[in-house]
Amino acid sequence: MAHINKTSSSSSTGATERPSYDPAGRLVSLFTASGEDACSYDLAIKLGRKAASLGETVLILDAVDGKLMDRAGIVYARTLDDVAAGKAEPRDALYVTSNEHFTAGAVGPQGLEKALGLLAALSLSYDWLFVVPKAGCEPAHVRLGNASDVSVLSYSTQGDKFMRAFWMLDALRRPRPQFDPLILSSGQKCDAVETALMLTKSVREHLGAPPPYAGHMDDLHLETRLLKQMRVRATRRAVA
């Protein structure tokens, strides 16, 4: 929920107390190992809507070439590329949805790598910063995973596509062996349990402790459950 701290300010007429907002500053990366990234930006919008409905502040960053912004119905002109180039202030590249009360912005055509330096600063102003990169695993994904308080890694249940999650987890754990994302499946729900078990077995045999399976994209109230798990994980990392 929203964090409110009381701070004192003095004036010529005496001291008064004014509330100031103290955001939780959770940086969350929403990775997808499959060749389709639609599930990640749909999940980001669901999480953003739910968190905002609870009174929390939310920023969602689109690093999928504007697809998330289109899905959310947000028309934008400035991106974080413009901010990095000194052509705009951060507030000029962030757009508040009129009826859902979360903020969203697009990374821009230069991609996630150029925007990484802004993420830590932006996260300090919100309870949640959800970042949605393209499917796959590049150096920028690894850097984002290292910087994130919480990560989600989704994969398709189709065929052997769950193995893409295995290879992505391998790459993400090389610089940070303790990297432990929440795992989600998408695609045919009837295959969710079987593929989750196969992925868990492969990770245990070759990479160490397997990440927890958090469910399927089509599960009812998934966003509510995920937010609870993310709060716990972010708190644990902050304490550590």
C-alpha positions in Angstrom: 0.0 0.0 0.0 1.0 3.6 -0.2 3.8 4.7 2.2 3.3 8.0 4.0 5.9 9.5 6.2 5.3 12.6 8.4 7.9 15.3 8.0 8.1 18.6 9.9 8.5 21.9 8.2 8.7 25.3 9.9 7.5 28.7 8.9 7.4 32.2 10.4 4.1 31.3 12.0 5.4 28.1 13.6 6.0 24.5 12.9 3.6 22.4 10.8 3.6 18.8 9.8 3.0 17.8 6.1 2.8 14.3 4.7 5.4 13.3 2.2 5.3 10.2 0.0 8.0 7.6 0.4 7.8 5.2 -2.5 8.8 1.6 -2.0 11.1 1.7 -5.1 10.7 -1.9 -6.3 12.3 -2.6 -9.7 10.7 -5.6 -11.4 11.8 -7.1 -14.7 9.3 -9.2 -16.7 11.3 -11.5 -19.0 10.0 -13.9 -21.5 12.0 -16.7 -22.9 9.7 -17.6 -25.8 9.7 -15.9 -29.2 6.6 -13.9 -28.3 6.6 -11.0 -25.8 2.9 -10.3 -25.7 2.4 -12.3 -22.5 4.9 -10.0 -20.7 3.3 -6.7 -21.6 -0.2 -8.0 -21.0 1.1 -9.2 -17.5 2.6 -5.8 -16.9 -0.6 -4.0 -17.6 -2.5 -6.4 -15.3 0.0 -5.9 -12.5 0.0 -2.2 -13.0 -3.8 -1.9 -12.9 -4.0 -4.1 -9.8 -1.3 -2.2 -7.9 -2.7 1.1 -8.8 -6.2 0.0 -7.6 -4.6 -0.6 -4.2 -3.3 3.0 -4.0 0.3 2.2 -5.0 2.2 4.2 -7.6 3.2 2.4 -10.8 5.5 3.0 -13.7 5.6 0.6 -16.6 8.4 0.8 -19.2 7.9 -0.5 -22.7 11.1 -1.9 -24.3 9.1 -3.8 -26.9 9.0 -1.2 -29.6 5.8 0.5 -28.4 3.7 -2.6 -28.4 2.8 -2.3 -24.7 1.9 1.4 -25.2 -0.4 0.5 -28.0 -2.0 -2.3 -26.0 -2.6 0.1 -23.1 -4.1 2.7 -25.5 -1.4 5.3 -24.8 -0.4 7.8 -27.5 3.1 9.1 -26.9 5.6 11.4 -28.6 8.7 11.3 -26.3 10.7 8.3 -25.2 13.6 7.7 -22.8 15.9 8.0 -25.7 14.9 11.7 -25.9 15.6 12.0 -22.1 19.1 10.3 -22.5 19.9 12.6 -25.4 18.9 15.7 -23.4 16.0 16.5 -25.6 13.3 16.0 -22.9 12.8 15.8 -19.2 11.8 12.5 -17.7 8.3 13.8 -17.0 7.9 14.6 -20.7 8.4 10.9 -21.6 6.0 9.5 -19.0 2.3 9.3 -19.6 -0.4 8.8 -16.9 -3.4 6.7 -17.9 -6.6 8.7 -17.5 -8.7 6.0 -15.8 -6.3 3.3 -14.6 -3.9 5.6 -12.6 -0.6 4.0 -13.6 2.1 5.7 -15.6 3.8 4.3 -18.7 6.7 5.2 -20.9 8.5 3.8 -24.0 12.2 3.2 -23.9 12.6 4.1 -27.6 14.3 2.7 -30.7 17.8 2.6 -29.3 16.6 -0.1 -26.9 17.0 -1.2 -23.3 20.8 -0.9 -23.2 20.7 2.9 -23.5 17.9 3.2 -20.9 19.5 1.1 -18.1 21.2 4.1 -16.5 17.8 5.8 -15.9 16.1 2.9 -14.3 17.5 3.2 -10.8 16.6 6.8 -10.6 13.1 6.3 -12.0 12.4 3.4 -9.6 13.0 5.7 -6.6 9.8 7.7 -7.5 7.4 4.8 -7.6 6.3 1.8 -5.5 6.6 -0.4 -8.6 8.6 0.0 -11.8 7.8 -2.8 -14.2 10.2 -3.2 -17.1 9.2 -5.2 -20.1 12.1 -6.1 -22.4 11.9 -8.0 -25.7 11.9 -11.8 -25.7 15.2 -13.5 -25.5 18.4 -12.9 -23.6 21.0 -10.2 -24.5 23.6 -8.4 -22.4 21.0 -5.7 -21.5 18.7 -8.4 -20.1 21.5 -9.7 -17.9 22.2 -6.3 -16.5 18.6 -5.6 -15.9 18.2 -8.9 -14.1 21.1 -8.1 -11.9 19.7 -4.7 -11.0 16.1 -5.9 -10.4 14.6 -6.4 -6.9 12.3 -9.1 -8.4 12.2 -10.8 -11.8 9.6 -12.9 -13.6 10.6 -15.3 -16.3 7.8 -16.7 -18.5 7.9 -19.4 -21.2 5.6 -21.2 -23.6 4.3 -24.7 -22.9 4.4 -25.5 -26.6 6.7 -28.3 -27.5 10.1 -28.0 -25.9 10.0 -24.2 -25.6 10.4 -24.5 -21.9 14.1 -25.2 -22.5 14.5 -21.6 -23.7 13.7 -20.6 -20.1 16.5 -23.0 -19.0 19.1 -21.4 -21.3 18.0 -17.9 -20.3 18.2 -18.7 -16.6 21.7 -20.1 -17.2 22.8 -16.8 -18.8 21.2 -14.7 -16.1 22.8 -16.8 -13.3 26.4 -16.6 -14.6 27.1 -13.1 -13.2 24.6 -13.6 -10.3 24.3 -17.2 -9.2 21.6 -16.4 -6.7 19.3 -15.0 -9.4 15.9 -16.6 -8.6 13.0 -15.4 -10.7 9.4 -16.3 -10.4 8.5 -18.7 -13.2 5.3 -18.4 -15.2 4.0 -20.5 -18.1 1.9 -19.4 -21.1 0.2 -21.2 -23.9 -1.7 -24.4 -23.4 -2.7 -24.6 -19.7 -3.2 -28.4 -19.9 0.6 -28.7 -20.4 1.6 -26.3 -17.6 2.3 -28.7 -14.8 4.2 -31.2 -17.0 6.5 -28.5 -18.5 7.0 -26.9 -15.1 8.2 -30.2 -13.8 10.5 -30.8 -16.7 12.0 -27.3 -16.4 12.5 -27.8 -12.6 14.2 -31.1 -13.2 16.6 -29.7 -15.8 17.5 -26.7 -13.7 18.1 -28.8 -10.6 20.4 -31.2 -12.5 22.5 -28.5 -14.2 22.0 -25.1 -12.6 21.3 -25.7 -8.9 18.2 -24.8 -7.0 15.2 -24.3 -9.4 13.2 -21.1 -9.2 9.6 -21.4 -7.8 6.8 -22.0 -10.3 4.3 -19.2 -9.8 1.6 -20.4 -12.1 0.1 -20.0 -15.5 -0.8 -16.7 -17.3 -4.4 -17.7 -17.5 -4.8 -18.4 -13.8 -7.5 -16.4 -12.1 -6.3 -13.5 -9.9 -2.7 -14.2 -10.9 -1.8 -10.6 -10.6 -3.0 -10.4 -7.0 -0.9 -13.4 -6.0 2.2 -12.2 -7.9 2.1 -8.8 -6.2 2.1 -10.5 -2.8 5.0 -12.7 -3.7 6.9 -9.7 -5.2 6.5 -7.6 -2.1 7.9 -10.4 0.1 10.9 -10.9 -2.3 11.7 -7.2 -2.6 11.6 -6.9 1.2 13.9 -9.8 1.7 16.4 -8.4 -0.8 16.3 -4.9 0.9 17.0 -6.5 4.2 19.8 -8.6 2.8 
